[in-house]
Amino acid sequence: MEKAAAIQYTGDLPAPIVLATGKGLLAKRIKEIALEQGIQIVDQPELADALVELPLGSLIPEEFYRIVAEILVFVRRVG
């Protein structure tokens, strides 16, 4: 099943937060909205699997800091 999670990091909090998550059709819609808004999509299925289980507004768990940091650096470079 397709999964998607949207995260945001502003620097106001100690870690990025989960903005949106979804599975199946909702995951596809999250990706469509990201594309429409010019938001970079990064394919990380293992991370998406974990993030879709978190409540919206949650801080990213510490165990994912490294991969999320790599994603944020990548997005800033290509964005």
N, C-alpha and C positions, 0 to 999 in steps of 0.2 A: 504494500500500500504506500502510495506517495505521501510524504510528510514535508512540512515546511514550518520554519520558525523565523520570525523577524525580531532582530535585536537592535538596541540603540545604546550608544555610549556618548554621554555628554561631558563627562568629567566631574559632574556635580555629585555623583555617587561613587562608591568605591569599586564598582564593577558595572559592566553593561547590564541592561535589563531586557527581559522578554516582553516584546510588544504585542506579538500575535503568534498563534500557533494553529496548526490545522492538519488534518489527515484527509486523504481522498480528494473529494471535490473542493473542500475548503482549502486544502494545500494548493491546489491548482489556482484557485482564486487569489490567494495571497501572492503567488508568483506573478499572476497577470497584473495585479495592482502594482507590484514592484516594478515590472517592466513599463507599465503606463507612466509611472512616476519617475522613471530613470534611476531607480534604485538597483544597485549591483546585486546580482544573485550569485551565490557561491554554493557549489554542490558539495556538501559534507553530510552524507546520510547518517553516519554514526552520531554526529552532533545533533542533527535534527531529531533523531530517535529519542535522545535524552531530553532535549529542550521542549518537545511537545508534551511531555509529562509534567512540566512545571506550571504553576499558576501564573497568569499574566501579571506583569509587574515585578516578578521575582528577579532577584539578582542572579547572574550566571554563577553556578557553583564553582568553587575554586578549582576543582579538578579540570575544568574546561578553560581556565584563564589562558593557557598557552595557545591552544588552537584558535580561540576567539581573538586573541591579540594578533596572531598571524593573519587571520581573516580581515581584521580591521586595518592592518597595515596594507594588505593587498588592495582592499577597497579604496583606501586613500590614494594609492599609487595610480590605479586605473581610473579613478573617478575624477 
